[in-house]
Amino acid sequence: QVQLVESGGGLVQAGGSLRLSCAFSGSIFSLYTMGWYRQAPGKPRELVATLSYGGITNYADSVKGRFTISRDNAKNTAYLQMNTLKREDTAVYLCNAHWGNRDHWGPGTQVTVSS
């Protein structure tokens, strides 16, 4: 059974940086496309970034140039480096692992950006 555990969230001032981590267990990490999504109160869940096992990335327009997704297949961990954070980045950030018809989610980590 795949399990995902996010960490690294917290409170940061606008303009600051955070790095989120997603620890993966229970299957073969390198097979999965890893992704980060976020959900703010009263808003639908939205894609932030994805990274395939082949290294193909996809970013939401709102985070391009500020956020970087990466993975360490040796550590079974995905990362989201978030720079130049804005108040509108405030949300619960959720890690996703996708392979074929398999979709797994972590419980999420809160990111709050203050002005």
GULO-456533 format. One record per atom (N, C-alpha, C): x, y, z; residue in one letter. Coordinates in pm, whole numbers, padded with zeros to 5 digits, always signed. Layout:
XYZA
...
This chain:
+00085-00118+00000Q
+00000+00000+00000Q
+00089+00124+00000Q
+00068+00212-00099V
+00147+00334-00107V
+00108+00429+00005V
+00208+00484+00069Q
+00185+00588+00170Q
+00270+00709+00136Q
+00211+00826+00154L
+00278+00952+00128L
+00269+01038+00253L
+00380+01097+00292V
+00381+01185+00408V
+00454+01313+00372V
+00380+01424+00378E
+00439+01554+00348E
+00499+01616+00474E
+00597+01700+00453S
+00656+01778+00563S
+00714+01906+00505S
+00745+01999+00594G
+00812+02122+00552G
+00724+02244+00545G
+00595+02228+00567G
+00507+02344+00565G
+00529+02432+00687G
+00463+02547+00685G
+00476+02637+00798G
+00433+02777+00762G
+00470+02871+00850L
+00438+03011+00833L
+00562+03084+00782L
+00545+03161+00676V
+00657+03233+00618V
+00609+03370+00571V
+00697+03466+00573Q
+00661+03599+00523Q
+00664+03603+00371Q
+00584+03689+00315A
+00585+03708+00170A
+00726+03738+00123A
+00764+03675+00012G
+00899+03688-00039G
+00994+03581+00009G
+00951+03505+00107G
+01035+03401+00164G
+01028+03271+00088G
+01094+03169+00143S
+01103+03039+00078S
+01070+02927+00175S
+01023+02818+00119L
+01001+02693+00193L
+01032+02578+00099L
+01073+02466+00158R
+01088+02344+00080R
+01001+02236+00142R
+00911+02183+00061L
+00826+02074+00105L
+00889+01942+00063L
+00868+01841+00146S
+00914+01706+00115S
+00796+01612+00118S
+00804+01507+00036C
+00701+01402+00033C
+00772+01268+00036C
+00760+01201+00148A
+00821+01069+00164A
+00725+00962+00113A
+00775+00877+00024F
+00695+00774-00044F
+00737+00637+00009F
+00640+00549+00032S
+00671+00411+00070S
+00561+00320+00019S
+00595+00191+00009G
+00495+00090-00022G
+00492+00042-00166G
+00575+00098-00251S
+00580+00053-00390S
+00709+00102-00453S
+00718+00093-00584I
+00840+00131-00655I
+00830+00278-00694I
+00899+00361-00621F
+00888+00506-00635F
+00914+00553-00778F
+01014+00495-00841S
+01058+00545-00971S
+00953+00524-01081S
+00852+00442-01055L
+00747+00420-01156L
+00646+00534-01160L
+00639+00608-01051Y
+00530+00702-01032Y
+00565+00844-01079Y
+00466+00908-01139T
+00470+01053-01156T
+00432+01115-01023T
+00518+01202-00974M
+00492+01269-00847M
+00441+01410-00873M
+00347+01450-00790G
+00289+01582-00809G
+00260+01651-00678G
+00251+01782-00688W
+00208+01865-00575W
+00082+01940-00618W
-00016+01937-00531Y
-00140+02010-00552Y
-00162+02096-00428Y
-00254+02190-00439R
-00285+02272-00323R
-00433+02304-00320R
-00481+02330-00199Q
-00621+02365-00182Q
-00633+02473-00076Q
-00685+02586-00118A
-00709+02696-00026A
-00854+02689+00021A
-00885+02748+00136P
-01022+02743+00187P
-01122+02797+00087P
-01228+02720+00061G
-01333+02764-00028G
-01299+02755-00175G
-01184+02698-00206K
-01142+02688-00347K
-01119+02542-00383K
-01130+02509-00512P
-01104+02371-00552P
-00954+02339-00546P
-00928+02211-00539R
-00788+02167-00543R
-00729+02198-00680R
-00605+02247-00681E
-00543+02282-00808E
-00402+02224-00818E
-00364+02193-00940L
-00231+02140-00965L
-00128+02250-00944L
-00019+02215-00879V
+00095+02306-00864V
+00206+02264-00960V
+00247+02137-00951A
+00356+02088-01035A
+00355+01936-01036A
+00401+01879-01147T
+00420+01734-01155T
+00556+01704-01217T
+00608+01586-01183L
+00737+01541-01235L
+00727+01392-01262L
+00742+01356-01389S
+00732+01214-01425S
+00862+01141-01391S
+00854+01009-01396Y
+00975+00930-01370Y
+01080+00957-01478Y
+01035+01003-01595G
+01128+01036-01703G
+01184+01176-01697G
+01141+01252-01597G
+01197+01386-01579G
+01118+01498-01643G
+00999+01468-01693I
+00917+01572-01754I
+00841+01646-01645I
+00851+01780-01649T
+00784+01863-01549T
+00668+01939-01609T
+00576+01974-01523N
+00461+02056-01562N
+00429+02145-01443N
+00413+02275-01469Y
+00386+02370-01362Y
+00260+02451-01392Y
+00190+02487-01287A
+00084+02585-01300A
+00146+02719-01338A
+00076+02796-01420D
+00130+02926-01462D
+00160+03016-01343D
+00080+03003-01239S
+00094+03092-01124S
+00223+03069-01044S
+00289+02954-01067V
+00411+02925-00989V
+00535+02913-01076V
+00519+02922-01207K
+00634+02909-01297K
+00738+03015-01264K
+00863+02971-01255G
+00972+03062-01224G
+00994+03083-01076G
+00901+03037-00994R
+00915+03052-00848R
+00928+02917-00777R
+00859+02817-00826F
+00858+02685-00763F
+00935+02586-00850F
+00999+02490-00785T
+01071+02384-00856T
+01039+02250-00792T
+00993+02157-00874I
+00968+02021-00826I
+01088+01934-00859I
+01121+01845-00768S
+01233+01754-00791S
+01206+01623-00718S
+01289+01525-00745R
+01273+01396-00678R
+01410+01333-00660R
+01421+01254-00556D
+01541+01176-00529D
+01498+01031-00524D
+01521+00958-00631N
+01475+00820-00639N
+01547+00730-00538N
+01665+00768-00499A
+01738+00688-00399A
+01677+00703-00260A
+01614+00817-00236K
+01553+00842-00104K
+01402+00826-00106K
+01345+00791-00221N
+01200+00778-00234N
+01128+00904-00186N
+01179+01017-00228T
+01126+01144-00180T
+01112+01243-00296T
+01001+01314-00293A
+00979+01426-00386A
+00983+01556-00308A
+01022+01662-00377Y
+01037+01792-00313Y
+00965+01900-00393Y
+00931+02006-00323L
+00881+02126-00389L
+00953+02246-00325L
+01044+02304-00399Q
+01112+02425-00354Q
+01027+02545-00394Q
+00988+02623-00296M
+00900+02737-00321M
+00974+02865-00283M
+00997+02949-00381N
+01066+03076-00360N
+00972+03192-00390N
+01008+03308-00341T
+00930+03431-00365T
+00782+03405-00337T
+00756+03352-00219L
+00618+03316-00185L
+00529+03439-00175L
+00404+03421-00214K
+00304+03527-00212K
+00189+03485-00120K
+00112+03582-00075R
-00001+03550+00013R
-00095+03452-00055R
-00111+03465-00185E
-00203+03376-00256E
-00152+03233-00268E
-00031+03207-00224D
+00020+03069-00219D
-00026+02996-00092D
-00092+03069-00003T
-00141+03008+00120T
-00243+02899+00088T
-00217+02778+00138A
-00304+02663+00108A
-00251+02542+00183A
-00329+02436+00180V
-00279+02304+00217V
-00218+02243+00092V
-00095+02199+00103Y
-00023+02139-00010Y
-00025+01988+00006Y
-00068+01921-00099L
-00084+01775-00096L
+00008+01711-00200L
+00070+01604-00158C
+00154+01525-00247C
+00069+01418-00315C
+00098+01394-00442N
+00026+01293-00519N
+00125+01202-00589N
+00092+01072-00592A
+00170+00974-00668A
+00077+00907-00767A
+00112+00912-00894H
+00024+00862-01000H
+00098+00764-01090H
+00034+00648-01114W
+00091+00549-01208W
-00024+00468-01265W
-00046+00478-01394G
-00156+00407-01458G
-00287+00453-01399G
-00365+00360-01344N
-00493+00397-01282N
-00480+00409-01130N
-00356+00419-01083R
-00331+00431-00939R
-00305+00578-00904R
-00378+00625-00807D
-00362+00762-00757D
-00358+00757-00605D
-00254+00815-00547H
-00240+00815-00402H
-00214+00957-00354H
-00268+00988-00235W
-00255+01123-00180W
-00200+01118-00038W
-00122+01219-00005G
-00083+01239+00132G
-00187+01322+00205G
-00173+01336+00336P
-00270+01411+00415P
-00258+01563+00397P
-00141+01609+00349G
-00123+01752+00326G
-00043+01821+00435G
+00014+01934+00397T
+00087+02017+00492T
+00048+02163+00467T
+00025+02236+00574Q
-00023+02373+00563Q
+00093+02469+00533Q
+00071+02554+00434V
+00164+02664+00405V
+00086+02794+00420V
+00136+02880+00505T
+00072+03010+00527T
+00173+03120+00500T
+00138+03209+00410V
+00226+03320+00373V
+00165+03449+00426V
+00239+03517+00512S
+00190+03641+00570S
+00252+03761+00499S
+00178+03872+00504S
+00228+03993+00436S
+00317+04075+00528S
